[in-house]
Amino acid sequence: MGKINTLAATSMLMTGALLTPLAAQALPSFARQTGMSCAMCHTVFPQLTPYGRMFKLQGYTTAAGMFAEPAQQHSNLSEVTSAPLAAMMQVSYTALSKSAAGKPNTYTDFPDQLSLFYAGRLSTHMGAFAQLTIDNTGSFGMDNTDIRAANTTSTANGKELIYGVSLNNGPTMEDVFNTTPVWSFPSASSPEGAGPPGTFLLGNGNVNATTAGLVAYGMYDNSWYGAVGVYHSTGLSGGGDAAATIYGWAPYLRVAYQQDNGTNNWEVGAYAMDADMTTLNAGQGIPNDPTVPRSKVSDLGVDAQYQIRNGVNTFTGRLNYITEKVDNAQNLGILTTSTGSVKISTLGLSGTYYYDRKQGATLGLYSVSGDKADYYSGNAGQIKPDSSYIVAEYDYLPYLNTKFAVQYTAFNKLNGTSTNASDNNNLYLNAWFMF
């Protein structure tokens, strides 16, 4: 639900689909648990600092004050006097450059999204981030969820190893960098606009909040990060193209290397996922019905991040590239004149600068390229998905749990043509509150 991520921005940036998760924010329940300012974990939400990444890796369990583990208490059970609850509300206004026939040019969404969170530790080595959301259409359901167990040990050569397992409902949910699909910029965008097609597996929300995954992960010497897991469909209809969903079990792999030098930190990494996928359209059966035709979908992504925190100045630069191949594409409602195999790639570059964590600006550059095909079942005619656009956003945060944003999306090219591409430009005003 909610989060418009991805280069994920490339496919779901404009569509705002119901089941695309929304990024976890500087939740007050985490601040109450740790006794620390939101600024310890976030440059500005949802961007994580090195400490924020460690907090997530350690299972959301760091605690202070009344949440700390009493010496006399059993080590495997934590009892706290306050439940780790939080809430989020977004209100938004969208003005479209040109609306479709019979539709208005402006929209007011109140709420754009309303969420309730259980976010905090469950025991000494276990914690949870769970989100229930009602969106602008009035639909209600499970959003981002990440339940994890973690521990820390020293290796034979004296290096620290953090290891754990995450039970979550979307690929890259477990990730600790703001580059991969679930956590990338923009963390919110208009649910009313339109945009280019994107990848089916990673990056567009088809399998976010509609799958269950078990992912084992580890961080060695605060440098090498790795994760491996599998995902299986929960049977819920997806929020993206053709309601595509995973058939059987889909493997997921993630590797990354980071360096933190105090003021500066950087990361480079890669991730991959492979799945058989089906569609829930037209009464074609349950996700694991062996009689339903399937497509083979393979995704490979690379990412990089550079972050500077120098006094009142913070800057984060991000890169994310995903390439996808779909074999037997017609089984996902993709019609093509080629051999039945379709390739599509998405690229996103973004940079965010904040002054004193109160005022900031982000500029994102995005592109989509791929084979000519009918990427949406029922589209009239095949298209090239080739598109390019920018997303510019200004944020004002009077408090770390309150954000007012002005965002503008401008298309230079959409679905293979520059003609009338600017008709899809939109202005998005957003007020974001955390309780």
Beta strands, then each sheet from edge to edge (+ up, - down):
strand 1: 85-96
strand 2: 106-123
strand 3: 126-135
strand 4: 140-154
strand 5: 160-168
strand 6: 211-220
strand 7: 224-233
strand 8: 244-247
strand 9: 249-260
strand 10: 264-279
strand 11: 295-310
strand 12: 313-327
strand 13: 342-355
strand 14: 359-370
strand 15: 387-399
strand 16: 402-413
strand 17: 426-434
sheet 1: 8+ 10- 9+ 7- 6+ 5- 4+ 3- 2+ 1- 17+ 16- 15+ 14- 13+ 12- 11+
end
